[in-house]
Amino acid sequence: MPQGKFKLKTKVPNQKQKQKGKAFTRRPNAPIQPKKQQFTEQQKLKQMVSKNVNRVVEDEIRGRAKEGHINLSKAQQAVAKQQKEKTNTIEATTSK
């Protein structure tokens, strides 16, 4: 005669089964924070410096290649004129 109770395999009702959720959930009151202000300003400064350096180097190389005579297309002339005006206005406001 067996000792102990007879073991029955029972099924758990659907309501009590654990439902798998998302692996990672973010609370709505804790959104992903934006990048720090200082970091973005440093990136902007680095980008401005690199653009200015590249522009000066390009002008120097063009000057050496064409012996000071630069042939620009109409679109390039318009852009160069606009940049000169922009730098002149910036210099005028900073000098005051």
N, CA, C and O atoms as CSV, one atom per row, in Angstrom:
chain,resi,resn,atom,element,x,y,z
A,1,MET,N,N,0.812,-1.180,0.000
A,1,MET,CA,C,0.000,0.000,0.000
A,1,MET,C,C,0.862,1.253,0.000
A,1,MET,O,O,1.817,1.358,0.770
A,2,PRO,N,N,0.515,2.224,-0.885
A,2,PRO,CA,C,1.332,3.438,-0.932
A,2,PRO,C,C,1.079,4.323,0.277
A,2,PRO,O,O,-0.025,4.403,0.817
A,3,GLN,N,N,2.128,4.964,0.659
A,3,GLN,CA,C,1.992,5.896,1.777
A,3,GLN,C,C,1.884,7.311,1.240
A,3,GLN,O,O,2.567,7.643,0.270
A,4,GLY,N,N,1.072,8.139,1.819
A,4,GLY,CA,C,0.885,9.512,1.380
A,4,GLY,C,C,-0.258,9.638,0.410
A,4,GLY,O,O,-0.903,8.660,0.031
A,5,LYS,N,N,-0.490,10.872,0.018
A,5,LYS,CA,C,-1.629,11.142,-0.868
A,5,LYS,C,C,-1.241,10.900,-2.316
A,5,LYS,O,O,-0.069,10.936,-2.692
A,6,PHE,N,N,-2.240,10.660,-3.088
A,6,PHE,CA,C,-2.058,10.509,-4.527
A,6,PHE,C,C,-1.917,11.900,-5.145
A,6,PHE,O,O,-2.796,12.738,-4.944
A,7,LYS,N,N,-0.844,12.174,-5.890
A,7,LYS,CA,C,-0.585,13.509,-6.438
A,7,LYS,C,C,-1.320,13.686,-7.765
A,7,LYS,O,O,-1.195,12.875,-8.682
A,8,LEU,N,N,-2.075,14.753,-7.836
A,8,LEU,CA,C,-2.790,15.076,-9.065
A,8,LEU,C,C,-2.171,16.304,-9.714
A,8,LEU,O,O,-1.827,17.259,-9.017
A,9,LYS,N,N,-2.027,16.298,-11.010
A,9,LYS,CA,C,-1.548,17.474,-11.722
A,9,LYS,C,C,-2.757,18.305,-12.086
A,9,LYS,O,O,-3.625,17.870,-12.843
A,10,THR,N,N,-2.804,19.504,-11.539
A,10,THR,CA,C,-3.946,20.375,-11.799
A,10,THR,C,C,-3.512,21.541,-12.669
A,10,THR,O,O,-2.347,21.939,-12.661
A,11,LYS,N,N,-4.439,22.069,-13.400
A,11,LYS,CA,C,-4.157,23.221,-14.249
A,11,LYS,C,C,-4.522,24.482,-13.490
A,11,LYS,O,O,-5.551,24.543,-12.817
A,12,VAL,N,N,-3.673,25.482,-13.605
A,12,VAL,CA,C,-3.910,26.759,-12.951
A,12,VAL,C,C,-4.894,27.548,-13.807
A,12,VAL,O,O,-4.753,27.573,-15.030
A,13,PRO,N,N,-5.874,28.186,-13.204
A,13,PRO,CA,C,-6.806,28.995,-13.994
A,13,PRO,C,C,-6.088,30.129,-14.717
A,13,PRO,O,O,-5.038,30.591,-14.271
A,14,ASN,N,N,-6.656,30.574,-15.834
A,14,ASN,CA,C,-6.022,31.597,-16.668
A,14,ASN,C,C,-5.787,32.898,-15.925
A,14,ASN,O,O,-4.813,33.596,-16.208
A,15,GLN,N,N,-6.636,33.236,-14.997
A,15,GLN,CA,C,-6.501,34.508,-14.287
A,15,GLN,C,C,-5.273,34.525,-13.396
A,15,GLN,O,O,-4.676,35.584,-13.198
A,16,LYS,N,N,-4.888,33.406,-12.864
A,16,LYS,CA,C,-3.781,33.366,-11.918
A,16,LYS,C,C,-2.437,33.132,-12.588
A,16,LYS,O,O,-1.404,33.224,-11.925
A,17,GLN,N,N,-2.417,32.834,-13.876
A,17,GLN,CA,C,-1.146,32.649,-14.577
A,17,GLN,C,C,-0.459,33.997,-14.723
A,17,GLN,O,O,-1.109,35.017,-14.951
A,18,LYS,N,N,0.849,33.991,-14.589
A,18,LYS,CA,C,1.605,35.234,-14.733
A,18,LYS,C,C,1.686,35.613,-16.203
A,18,LYS,O,O,1.998,34.787,-17.061
A,19,GLN,N,N,1.402,36.863,-16.467
A,19,GLN,CA,C,1.508,37.347,-17.840
A,19,GLN,C,C,2.849,38.040,-18.004
A,19,GLN,O,O,3.238,38.879,-17.191
A,20,LYS,N,N,3.534,37.681,-19.050
A,20,LYS,CA,C,4.834,38.279,-19.296
A,20,LYS,C,C,4.642,39.676,-19.863
A,20,LYS,O,O,3.885,39.888,-20.810
A,21,GLY,N,N,5.344,40.618,-19.260
A,21,GLY,CA,C,5.266,41.995,-19.722
A,21,GLY,C,C,6.499,42.352,-20.532
A,21,GLY,O,O,7.258,41.482,-20.959
A,22,LYS,N,N,6.678,43.623,-20.729
A,22,LYS,CA,C,7.854,44.091,-21.459
A,22,LYS,C,C,9.091,43.887,-20.591
A,22,LYS,O,O,9.006,43.878,-19.363
A,23,ALA,N,N,10.218,43.728,-21.230
A,23,ALA,CA,C,11.448,43.509,-20.492
A,23,ALA,C,C,11.821,44.753,-19.696
A,23,ALA,O,O,12.324,44.649,-18.578
A,24,PHE,N,N,11.577,45.918,-20.262
A,24,PHE,CA,C,11.926,47.166,-19.581
A,24,PHE,C,C,10.813,48.162,-19.813
A,24,PHE,O,O,10.465,48.469,-20.953
A,25,THR,N,N,10.265,48.655,-18.744
A,25,THR,CA,C,9.216,49.659,-18.871
A,25,THR,C,C,9.697,50.947,-18.232
A,25,THR,O,O,10.375,50.931,-17.205
A,26,ARG,N,N,9.346,52.036,-18.836
A,26,ARG,CA,C,9.748,53.336,-18.307
A,26,ARG,C,C,8.512,54.014,-17.749
A,26,ARG,O,O,7.451,54.048,-18.374
A,27,ARG,N,N,8.685,54.543,-16.568
A,27,ARG,CA,C,7.573,55.257,-15.960
A,27,ARG,C,C,7.326,56.543,-16.734
A,27,ARG,O,O,8.279,57.162,-17.209
A,28,PRO,N,N,6.077,56.959,-16.871
A,28,PRO,CA,C,5.807,58.197,-17.620
A,28,PRO,C,C,6.307,59.443,-16.897
A,28,PRO,O,O,6.556,60.465,-17.537
A,29,ASN,N,N,6.456,59.377,-15.578
A,29,ASN,CA,C,6.940,60.556,-14.866
A,29,ASN,C,C,8.463,60.580,-14.770
A,29,ASN,O,O,9.014,61.461,-14.111
A,30,ALA,N,N,9.153,59.646,-15.404
A,30,ALA,CA,C,10.607,59.642,-15.426
A,30,ALA,C,C,11.082,59.456,-16.864
A,30,ALA,O,O,11.631,58.406,-17.198
A,31,PRO,N,N,10.881,60.458,-17.721
A,31,PRO,CA,C,11.303,60.303,-19.121
A,31,PRO,C,C,12.824,60.364,-19.250
A,31,PRO,O,O,13.529,60.728,-18.308
A,32,ILE,N,N,13.307,60.005,-20.419
A,32,ILE,CA,C,14.738,60.069,-20.682
A,32,ILE,C,C,15.148,61.536,-20.685
A,32,ILE,O,O,14.554,62.358,-21.384
A,33,GLN,N,N,16.156,61.851,-19.904
A,33,GLN,CA,C,16.568,63.243,-19.781
A,33,GLN,C,C,17.383,63.672,-21.004
A,33,GLN,O,O,18.123,62.870,-21.574
A,34,PRO,N,N,17.246,64.931,-21.399
A,34,PRO,CA,C,18.031,65.418,-22.548
A,34,PRO,C,C,19.505,65.535,-22.181
A,34,PRO,O,O,19.875,65.509,-21.007
A,35,LYS,N,N,20.323,65.662,-23.196
A,35,LYS,CA,C,21.754,65.803,-22.966
A,35,LYS,C,C,22.030,67.092,-22.206
A,35,LYS,O,O,21.254,68.044,-22.273
A,36,LYS,N,N,23.093,67.110,-21.518
A,36,LYS,CA,C,23.432,68.265,-20.705
A,36,LYS,C,C,23.754,69.471,-21.596
A,36,LYS,O,O,24.290,69.331,-22.695
A,37,GLN,N,N,23.413,70.645,-21.093
A,37,GLN,CA,C,23.613,71.892,-21.835
A,37,GLN,C,C,25.097,72.131,-22.125
A,37,GLN,O,O,25.462,72.566,-23.217
A,38,GLN,N,N,25.928,71.851,-21.157
A,38,GLN,CA,C,27.361,72.098,-21.324
A,38,GLN,C,C,27.929,71.210,-22.429
A,38,GLN,O,O,28.740,71.668,-23.234
A,39,PHE,N,N,27.521,69.971,-22.473
A,39,PHE,CA,C,28.020,69.046,-23.488
A,39,PHE,C,C,27.642,69.513,-24.881
A,39,PHE,O,O,28.464,69.474,-25.796
A,40,THR,N,N,26.386,69.962,-25.049
A,40,THR,CA,C,25.955,70.406,-26.371
A,40,THR,C,C,26.682,71.681,-26.786
A,40,THR,O,O,27.007,71.855,-27.961
A,41,GLU,N,N,26.939,72.571,-25.831
A,41,GLU,CA,C,27.674,73.796,-26.178
A,41,GLU,C,C,29.113,73.481,-26.573
A,41,GLU,O,O,29.655,74.096,-27.491
A,42,GLN,N,N,29.726,72.534,-25.889
A,42,GLN,CA,C,31.085,72.141,-26.264
A,42,GLN,C,C,31.106,71.584,-27.679
A,42,GLN,O,O,32.005,71.897,-28.459
A,43,GLN,N,N,30.128,70.769,-28.009
A,43,GLN,CA,C,30.054,70.208,-29.353
A,43,GLN,C,C,29.882,71.304,-30.396
A,43,GLN,O,O,30.499,71.248,-31.459
A,44,LYS,N,N,29.040,72.311,-30.101
A,44,LYS,CA,C,28.834,73.412,-31.034
A,44,LYS,C,C,30.126,74.193,-31.237
A,44,LYS,O,O,30.467,74.556,-32.363
A,45,LEU,N,N,30.850,74.454,-30.138
A,45,LEU,CA,C,32.113,75.180,-30.259
A,45,LEU,C,C,33.128,74.400,-31.084
A,45,LEU,O,O,33.813,74.970,-31.933
A,46,LYS,N,N,33.225,73.108,-30.836
A,46,LYS,CA,C,34.158,72.283,-31.604
A,46,LYS,C,C,33.807,72.313,-33.089
A,46,LYS,O,O,34.686,72.397,-33.947
A,47,GLN,N,N,32.503,72.243,-33.375
A,47,GLN,CA,C,32.059,72.245,-34.766
A,47,GLN,C,C,32.372,73.582,-35.432
A,47,GLN,O,O,32.830,73.614,-36.574
A,48,MET,N,N,32.125,74.692,-34.720
A,48,MET,CA,C,32.415,76.014,-35.290
A,48,MET,C,C,33.906,76.174,-35.542
A,48,MET,O,O,34.307,76.689,-36.586
A,49,VAL,N,N,34.731,75.738,-34.595
A,49,VAL,CA,C,36.182,75.858,-34.767
A,49,VAL,C,C,36.644,75.035,-35.963
A,49,VAL,O,O,37.445,75.505,-36.770
A,50,SER,N,N,36.145,73.812,-36.078
A,50,SER,CA,C,36.579,72.973,-37.191
A,50,SER,C,C,36.127,73.550,-38.530
A,50,SER,O,O,36.863,73.480,-39.514
A,51,LYS,N,N,34.915,74.124,-38.575
A,51,LYS,CA,C,34.453,74.736,-39.823
A,51,LYS,C,C,35.325,75.921,-40.204
A,51,LYS,O,O,35.703,76.074,-41.366
A,52,ASN,N,N,35.648,76.769,-39.211
A,52,ASN,CA,C,36.489,77.938,-39.501
A,52,ASN,C,C,37.879,77.518,-39.957
A,52,ASN,O,O,38.420,78.087,-40.905
A,53,VAL,N,N,38.450,76.542,-39.298
A,53,VAL,CA,C,39.786,76.064,-39.683
A,53,VAL,C,C,39.754,75.487,-41.088
A,53,VAL,O,O,40.648,75.754,-41.891
A,54,ASN,N,N,38.737,74.702,-41.389
A,54,ASN,CA,C,38.637,74.114,-42.728
A,54,ASN,C,C,38.478,75.193,-43.794
A,54,ASN,O,O,39.058,75.093,-44.875
A,55,ARG,N,N,37.685,76.231,-43.486
A,55,ARG,CA,C,37.478,77.304,-44.455
A,55,ARG,C,C,38.792,78.053,-44.712
A,55,ARG,O,O,39.115,78.360,-45.859
A,56,VAL,N,N,39.547,78.347,-43.650
A,56,VAL,CA,C,40.811,79.058,-43.812
A,56,VAL,C,C,41.808,78.208,-44.589
A,56,VAL,O,O,42.502,78.714,-45.471
A,57,VAL,N,N,41.882,76.937,-44.270
A,57,VAL,CA,C,42.805,76.047,-44.978
A,57,VAL,C,C,42.425,75.951,-46.452
A,57,VAL,O,O,43.287,75.973,-47.330
A,58,GLU,N,N,41.132,75.844,-46.709
A,58,GLU,CA,C,40.681,75.755,-48.101
A,58,GLU,C,C,41.039,77.024,-48.870
A,58,GLU,O,O,41.517,76.953,-50.002
A,59,ASP,N,N,40.808,78.184,-48.255
A,59,ASP,CA,C,41.159,79.441,-48.919
A,59,ASP,C,C,42.663,79.522,-49.181
A,59,ASP,O,O,43.094,79.979,-50.240
A,60,GLU,N,N,43.452,79.077,-48.209
A,60,GLU,CA,C,44.907,79.122,-48.378
A,60,GLU,C,C,45.355,78.196,-49.502
A,60,GLU,O,O,46.205,78.558,-50.316
A,61,ILE,N,N,44.781,77.007,-49.541
A,61,ILE,CA,C,45.151,76.053,-50.598
A,61,ILE,C,C,44.725,76.576,-51.967
A,61,ILE,O,O,45.468,76.455,-52.941
A,62,ARG,N,N,43.521,77.160,-52.040
A,62,ARG,CA,C,43.087,77.726,-53.317
A,62,ARG,C,C,44.001,78.879,-53.736
A,62,ARG,O,O,44.333,79.022,-54.913
A,63,GLY,N,N,44.397,79.687,-52.777
A,63,GLY,CA,C,45.281,80.802,-53.093
A,63,GLY,C,C,46.622,80.339,-53.631
A,63,GLY,O,O,47.156,80.906,-54.584
A,64,ARG,N,N,47.153,79.309,-53.012
A,64,ARG,CA,C,48.441,78.789,-53.482
A,64,ARG,C,C,48.307,78.117,-54.842
A,64,ARG,O,O,49.192,78.229,-55.691
A,65,ALA,N,N,47.193,77.418,-55.042
A,65,ALA,CA,C,47.018,76.693,-56.297
A,65,ALA,C,C,46.802,77.639,-57.475
A,65,ALA,O,O,47.325,77.401,-58.564
A,66,LYS,N,N,46.047,78.697,-57.268
A,66,LYS,CA,C,45.728,79.607,-58.370
A,66,LYS,C,C,46.493,80.919,-58.265
A,66,LYS,O,O,46.187,81.885,-58.964
A,67,GLU,N,N,47.480,80.947,-57.396
A,67,GLU,CA,C,48.336,82.133,-57.191
A,67,GLU,C,C,47.500,83.364,-56.869
A,67,GLU,O,O,47.678,84.423,-57.471
A,68,GLY,N,N,46.605,83.217,-55.934
A,68,GLY,CA,C,45.820,84.345,-55.466
A,68,GLY,C,C,44.613,84.668,-56.314
A,68,GLY,O,O,43.853,85.575,-55.973
A,69,HIS,N,N,44.413,83.963,-57.398
A,69,HIS,CA,C,43.282,84.232,-58.284
A,69,HIS,C,C,42.269,83.109,-58.122
A,69,HIS,O,O,42.510,81.979,-58.546
A,70,ILE,N,N,41.122,83.429,-57.497
A,70,ILE,CA,C,40.119,82.401,-57.228
A,70,ILE,C,C,38.945,82.591,-58.184
A,70,ILE,O,O,38.348,83.666,-58.245
A,71,ASN,N,N,38.624,81.541,-58.926
A,71,ASN,CA,C,37.461,81.561,-59.804
A,71,ASN,C,C,36.320,80.820,-59.108
A,71,ASN,O,O,36.382,79.610,-58.894
A,72,LEU,N,N,35.296,81.562,-58.765
A,72,LEU,CA,C,34.144,80.961,-58.107
A,72,LEU,C,C,32.933,81.011,-59.025
A,72,LEU,O,O,32.806,81.902,-59.865
A,73,SER,N,N,32.054,80.047,-58.851
A,73,SER,CA,C,30.812,80.075,-59.609
A,73,SER,C,C,29.904,81.142,-59.007
A,73,SER,O,O,30.218,81.704,-57.958
A,74,LYS,N,N,28.785,81.423,-59.664
A,74,LYS,CA,C,27.873,82.455,-59.167
A,74,LYS,C,C,27.307,82.076,-57.799
A,74,LYS,O,O,27.156,82.931,-56.926
A,75,ALA,N,N,27.002,80.816,-57.619
A,75,ALA,CA,C,26.464,80.367,-56.335
A,75,ALA,C,C,27.511,80.505,-55.238
A,75,ALA,O,O,27.196,80.941,-54.130
A,76,GLN,N,N,28.759,80.134,-55.540
A,76,GLN,CA,C,29.826,80.263,-54.555
A,76,GLN,C,C,30.105,81.724,-54.234
A,76,GLN,O,O,30.406,82.058,-53.088
A,77,GLN,N,N,30.010,82.596,-55.228
A,77,GLN,CA,C,30.213,84.030,-54.987
A,77,GLN,C,C,29.119,84.575,-54.075
A,77,GLN,O,O,29.398,85.379,-53.186
A,78,ALA,N,N,27.880,84.144,-54.288
A,78,ALA,CA,C,26.777,84.603,-53.449
A,78,ALA,C,C,26.967,84.146,-52.009
A,78,ALA,O,O,26.718,84.906,-51.073
A,79,VAL,N,N,27.402,82.922,-51.837
A,79,VAL,CA,C,27.636,82.401,-50.488
A,79,VAL,C,C,28.783,83.150,-49.824
A,79,VAL,O,O,28.694,83.499,-48.646
A,80,ALA,N,N,29.851,83.399,-50.560
A,80,ALA,CA,C,30.999,84.113,-50.013
A,80,ALA,C,C,30.608,85.536,-49.619
A,80,ALA,O,O,31.031,86.037,-48.577
A,81,LYS,N,N,29.802,86.180,-50.454
A,81,LYS,CA,C,29.346,87.537,-50.147
A,81,LYS,C,C,28.494,87.547,-48.888
A,81,LYS,O,O,28.642,88.428,-48.042
A,82,GLN,N,N,27.615,86.583,-48.765
A,82,GLN,CA,C,26.752,86.494,-47.584
A,82,GLN,C,C,27.581,86.240,-46.322
A,82,GLN,O,O,27.300,86.823,-45.275
A,83,GLN,N,N,28.588,85.384,-46.410
A,83,GLN,CA,C,29.436,85.108,-45.257
A,83,GLN,C,C,30.232,86.335,-44.849
A,83,GLN,O,O,30.410,86.594,-43.659
A,84,LYS,N,N,30.713,87.095,-45.832
A,84,LYS,CA,C,31.452,88.322,-45.516
A,84,LYS,C,C,30.556,89.321,-44.803
A,84,LYS,O,O,30.974,89.954,-43.833
A,85,GLU,N,N,29.322,89.465,-45.282
A,85,GLU,CA,C,28.389,90.379,-44.640
A,85,GLU,C,C,28.082,89.932,-43.218
A,85,GLU,O,O,27.981,90.754,-42.307
A,86,LYS,N,N,27.938,88.643,-43.038
A,86,LYS,CA,C,27.642,88.104,-41.707
A,86,LYS,C,C,28.805,88.367,-40.750
A,86,LYS,O,O,28.598,88.774,-39.607
A,87,THR,N,N,30.034,88.131,-41.230
A,87,THR,CA,C,31.195,88.346,-40.356
A,87,THR,C,C,31.386,89.830,-40.067
A,87,THR,O,O,31.805,90.203,-38.971
A,88,ASN,N,N,31.082,90.672,-41.043
A,88,ASN,CA,C,31.205,92.114,-40.817
A,88,ASN,C,C,30.212,92.598,-39.768
A,88,ASN,O,O,30.563,93.426,-38.928
A,89,THR,N,N,28.986,92.100,-39.800
A,89,THR,CA,C,27.990,92.517,-38.821
A,89,THR,C,C,28.343,91.995,-37.430
A,89,THR,O,O,28.114,92.676,-36.431
A,90,ILE,N,N,28.903,90.784,-37.367
A,90,ILE,CA,C,29.312,90.217,-36.072
A,90,ILE,C,C,30.464,91.027,-35.504
A,90,ILE,O,O,30.474,91.334,-34.312
A,91,GLU,N,N,31.434,91.378,-36.336
A,91,GLU,CA,C,32.572,92.155,-35.870
A,91,GLU,C,C,32.142,93.550,-35.428
A,91,GLU,O,O,32.671,94.092,-34.458
A,92,ALA,N,N,31.183,94.126,-36.143
A,92,ALA,CA,C,30.703,95.461,-35.800
A,92,ALA,C,C,29.981,95.446,-34.450
A,92,ALA,O,O,30.129,96.376,-33.658
A,93,THR,N,N,29.215,94.411,-34.191
A,93,THR,CA,C,28.486,94.350,-32.917
A,93,THR,C,C,29.409,94.032,-31.756
A,93,THR,O,O,29.181,94.516,-30.647
A,94,THR,N,N,30.450,93.231,-31.977
A,94,THR,CA,C,31.380,92.876,-30.892
A,94,THR,C,C,32.338,94.007,-30.582
A,94,THR,O,O,32.808,94.116,-29.450
A,95,SER,N,N,32.639,94.846,-31.548
A,95,SER,CA,C,33.597,95.930,-31.321
A,95,SER,C,C,32.976,97.086,-30.560
A,95,SER,O,O,33.694,97.905,-29.986
A,96,LYS,N,N,31.655,97.164,-30.547
A,96,LYS,CA,C,31.004,98.272,-29.834
A,96,LYS,C,C,30.979,98.061,-28.358
A,96,LYS,O,O,30.466,98.904,-27.622
